[in-house]
Amino acid sequence: MATEQGAPVGEPAKLNKVEAIKKAKDGLDVWEDIFRYAKTGFGSIPEEDFVRLRWFGIYQQMPNAEGHFMLRIRIPNGILRPEQLREIGKLAETYARGFGDITTRQCIQLHWLTIEALADILPRLAKVGLVSKFACGDTPRNVVGCPLAGVSADEILDATGVVDATNQMFLDGGKEFSNFPRKFKSAISGCHLHCPQPQINDVGVFGVTRKRADGTEERGYGIVVGGGLSTTPHMAQGLRVFLKPEQIAAVSRGVAHVFRDFGYREKRTRARLKFLVADWGWEKFREALEKDLGYGLEHDESIVAPVAAPHTDHMGVGRQKQAGLCYVGVSIERGRVTAEKMLKVADLAGRFGNQNAEIRLSNKQNLIFVNIPEGQVAGLSKELEAIGLSAKAPLWRANLVSCTGTQFCNLAIVETKERAARILKFLEETCEIDSPIMVSVTGCPNSCSQYQIADIGLMGVVCNFRGQRGTEAYNILLGGGFGANAGFGQLTLKKVPAEYVQKAIFQIVEAYKAHRTDSDETFRAFVQRQTPEQLTKWLTISEMAEVA
């Protein structure tokens, strides 16, 4: 355990509620209880075990008293074989009222599950090689990566094996990793676009290229630590080291150990790794990491952060590095996909792909078919159109993400999924764009849909409007992004009633189109060269005069 200064001094003077629950019984020890509770019923589950169920990806779904759960399925790097997606589709059809949600961490969540259903679901997932272990709770969460790992012609390194090794290391470690101060998020990728967003993860590993003394090229990885969003966002700090692929799992373990042993535990609101890194600084953290590893890393002051990259999600049709093969990226509206479409996507991947057919999930809640022979792309695209999906990657649809909102989440302030659908429909019908603009629709300050790093981030709030208290509304943030000049979006306009938010987006995007320097200027670059007053003026809607 540690104090707020990070020095190990034994137990805190007073354990917070979750720390007390973990001390009494480890979260992993609830596994057998799940099947016992399936026999004795929802009413037999003690309050403390509702917390421990999270260690296996199980959250209570609001309203809590009705006995339904959400299950998050852990999918490292977002990679699924057709038979795995087919089984998820069958489970969604049987138990989850016919749908699931793709998350911003390349997982799939099923809702409306009962404890009795979970006793059937978990073993069925295991039979196809899927688990929910460590998908939630104070644990190492799903290890995310580039959905085109191993197939992108432009990637710096193929990180597929590194992600698999790191993910398995966490799962096999069991109780070595089951009692972190809070959740622990990892991103590992060699993608030149840094699509898994390493700078907002607790540990982010990204591909780098450098020159040796003899002038030849060397490829490896850089690492940043201490990133995170929620109510107090932090960009991760670079450790200024050059890593080889075979080092990544051990270094990730070391970072996890430092967090476990020195992370703050007194207050849940300050228990994420980002607070320790912010207080220590990257140099002290690197020293602690090297001490845990038992050896020094190769220091390189030039490796501080990933280079700048646009918001992108590998959508549409593209050629793979493997001759004669293509990927087909398909945007999923708001990340919500029906069981029927899951089953059809699984079947299409098997029919049109080669023997290595896979479906990859992205952190913008979309999916990608990989290993499709070039001659099969047209046929696959036609079949996708027939089921309401498109390989043409419309820009608004491919770059709009949405959290669960009040439909299921106990923390949400406003509804998001249906609101996101209305926003998307309005923008696609009225506002044409020629470059990606990421829009995040998030139901509370906790940032599950990453509103702080979006081009246009919407954070759910309530306001008084036209005499109605508690009207659903959004704060609008502009210009978040990554790279060497990474930064969070500027809070530009507060309390825009939900019914007007799409008009505000339309106004700022039209201003961007009219006043950008040229067609290559990104939305973020446009925002950065405007005054806050000008941005607010472009967003403001006259009908909102009655907001309080």
Summary of the structure (lengths in Angstrom):
residues: 548
radius of gyration: 22.9
end to end distance: 44.7
largest distance: 72.4
contacts: 1947
relative contact order: 0.10
helix: 40%
strand: 23%
